Amino acid sequence: MAHSAVSQVSVAVAVPVGSDSSIRRSVFKVAVLLFFSFSRVCVFNGLQAHTLSFCGTLRAPVLTLDLSTKNARSKKGYTICMSVQQANSPKVAVSPLQLEDAKEPPLNTFKPKEPYTATIASVERLVGPKAPGEVCHVVIDHGGNVPYWEGQSYGVIPPGENPKKPGNPHNVRLYSIASTRYGDSFDGRTASFCVRRALYYDPETGKEDPSKSGVCSNFLCNAKPGDKVKITGPSGKIMLLPEDNPNATHIMIATGTGIAPFRGYLRRMFMESVPTYKFGGLAWLFLGVANSDSLLYDDEFSKYLRDYPDNFRYDTALSREQNNKKGGKMYVQDKIEEYSDEIFKLLDEGAHIYFCGLKGMMPGIQDTLKRVAVERGESWEEKLSQLKKNKQWHVEVY
Ligand code: FAD
């Protein structure tokens, strides 16, 4: 995804897991046709089991788009990738459109005592070799039985026994859903996670201690297509995407896996064709990660920038590669400061602002916002309480 073998990759034709073999055969025929129609072609092993994809910025219309399947290091399936010059692809038709009918978000359809047993569809490493740590894109097939809205989370109960409560299952771990309600398969049957593998390094020796690895994140990152996964939820209302005004401004601040809900929002805004939600506002994403190898879903976001330059802005803070104006490491709050006049103006005009990622991100961001407010002669406390009162302020940190 973030590190494809080709420089311009944006469109893929994909057959979802479990598709009828005749569909797979006809898609393969189209693949072969397109394969011979494009000049610069590279072939490599793809990433999703049972997925045949070809990606590239096509001049011809395609059946289905799938921007989730473009990692050159993928191990399964077959991907034929093409580098072509222009990006101007149509939005993807999604179904079933009944998923738009509900007036309220689904909540806790499955509880920890009776979780839903879903199936792992694919697991893909998202980051490049120079990224510190590993982040995986995990696609879960819930068969359409655990519907959710963008911005919600699922719980996962990892297999095994809870060491603190022998004889009992592990506690539920929450994961923000990184796809729209239609999933990466566009058919309402899957949900995706963006999972950081939690490892433990001994503070004295600096060596990894596998006995203290995070249980659930390692289970998810090590999972194979077909493995079973117990899920609960969906849960959460704080990060739902307000859709009452399709022309609203949404300022999204993410660190690391905090990108998950925003990937879902942005796919809904810019990738899917949903008759009842035509986004005409501004989405502005700030993403903070360690270095360029750690960027998440960068090719999707870069494509939106090319296709929707009036509706999308995308700023990254690479703490180990860039310096802020004081010569220190560049964090998202430094980017916020850089654009503070615009951000404050947009907030005054009713923009929504969202924060998602590790808890540690908030103090630095709040300090920056407070400092900017003071410089502008405003009271941050008053402004914050107004933003909360107007439901413009959305925070989910963990
Ligand atoms: P655990 O087994 O719970 O361990 C937790 C940490 O303790 C690990 O770092 C582990 O290495 C360390 N540890 C284990 N044993 C010891 C020991 N003896 N001494 C010291 N340290 C030890 N995470 C994501 O990756 N992506 C998301 O999108 C995401 N969304 C979330 C949304 C919400 C609303 C919340 C609340 C959390 C979210 N999380 C997300 C975090 C996620 O729920 C888990 O907390 C995370 O994956 C770690 O779980 P684990 O089971 O792997 O680690």
Residues whose N, C-alpha, C, O or C-beta is under 5 A from the ligand:
A	BS01	FAD	S153 R173 L174 Y175 S176 C194 V195 R196 A198 L199 Y200 K212 S213 G214 V215 C216 S217 N218 T257 A260 Y398
